[in-house]
């Protein structure tokens, strides 16, 4: 609609108002829009000045950090890319094991022997299941393997963990 919408950077305003020494993170996740990312250049500079489309300027302090999780940088200029510290992890290189291990370790409701058993179940079942999906199933929307495995974790979380309420 090309109308100014204040939803996203309201978080930035709240972070600026917080004067504690606690570090605050603004996480932007999604596709990179050419105009939007170029407008972020001022906040990515050392002066950390966020210049909004409505001409408002917000000075971010040293405890505020921004994280961009994007699929690609196809529309970002070299100037924008040079302002960012980047880490690229190909999902195929990472694999599903680190995510499952993190999920299992975060389950306080499980005893250690239960955690070991669940990890063993994943080790013996997931690779074969993923192979079966690739060869025998039609997927409405293609997903990377780690997303499929995390869906299994979410299902197990919903079915195995008793929540109050």
N, C-alpha and C positions, 0 to 999 in steps of 0.2 A: 504493500500500500504506500510505501515511501513516506509513511508518517513516523515521527519519532516515538519510540516505545522505550520506556525507562526501566523495564524489568531487569535486564541483564546487569546493568551497572549500578543498580540499587545496592547490590552486594558490595561493590567498590566503595560506595558512599558509607555504608555501615562499617566497613573495615577501616576507613580513614577516621571515623569518629571514635573508634576503639583506640585509646591512647596507651594501652598497656604494652609491655615489652614482648607479649606473646606474638609469635609469627602467625600471620594470616595468609591463606592461600586462596586465590581466585582461580578456579579450574574452568577452562572453556573447552568443551568437547563437541566436536562436530566438524562438518566440512568447512573448508576455508573459503570465504568469500573475498574476491579480489579487493573490493573497496574497504571492507571491514578490516582486513588484515593490514592494509596500507595505513589506515587510520590508527592502528595500534603501534605504529613506529615510534610515536612520541612517548608512549608508556614503556616501550622496550629500551629506550635510550637511558643514559645515566640519570637524567633529570626526573624520570618516572612521572611525567605529566600526562594524564589521560585527557585527551581532547575529544569531547563527544560531538555527535552530529548536530546537537542542538546548541552548539557553541559553548557549552559549559566546559570548564577545565577543572580537573580534580588532581591535586598533587598527592601521589601515593608515597607513604613514608617508607623507611627502610625495613619495616617489619612486614610489609605486604609484598607478596610474591605472586606471579602469574604463571600458570601452567596451561599449555595448549596441547591437547591430545587430538591430533588430526590424522586423517588417512593419508594425505599427501600434501605437498606444497606446490602443486602444479601452477597455481595462480599467484603465488607469493613472489615478490621481486627479490633480487639478490640483496637489496638493502635490508629487507625484512629478515631474510634468512641469516644474514651476517649478524643481526642483533640478538639472535636466539642461540642458546646452548641447546643442542639437540641430541637426543638418543633415539636411534631407530632400532627397533627389534622386530624382525620378521617373525610372524606367528609360527611359521614352519620351523624356524630355528629354535624357538623357545620351547615348543611342545606343551603338552598338557600337565606333565608331572609337577612342575613348580606351583602351578595354580591349585592343584588338588592337595598338595602337601600343605600349602598355606591354609586352605579351607579346613582340612582335617585338624591342623594345629589350633585353629581358632575355635574349635568346638569344645567349649569347657564342659559340656554335659557328658562327653565321652571319657571313659577311663582310658588309660594308655594302651591297654591290651585291645580295647575296642578300636582305637585309632589305628593300631598296627594291622588289625584284621581288615578294616575298611581300605587302608592303603594296599593291602595284599589283594583284595577283591578288585580294586581298580587295576592293579598291575596285571592280573590274570585275565581281565575281561575287556578292558577299554580298547586296546589295540585291535583285537579281533572284531569288536563291535564297530569301530570306525572303518575297518577294512570292509566289513559287510555293508555298511551304509554306502561307501563309495562304489562298490561293485553291484549291489543288488537293489538299491533304493533310488527312487526318484525324489529329489529334493525340490520343494517349491521355491525355496530361497537358499542359495548356497551359503554355507557358514564355514568358517575355519574350524578345525578340529577342537581347539581349546574352548570355543563357544559351546559346542555340543557337550563337551565334558563338564563345563561349568553348569549347564542346564541339568545334568545328572546330579551334580552337587546340590543345586537349588532344590531339586525334587527330593533328594534324600534329606535335606535340611527341613523341608516342609513335612515330610512323613515321619522322621525319626525324633525331631526335637520338640518337646512339649513346651509351648509358650503359655505364659499367663494370659488370661483374658478370654 
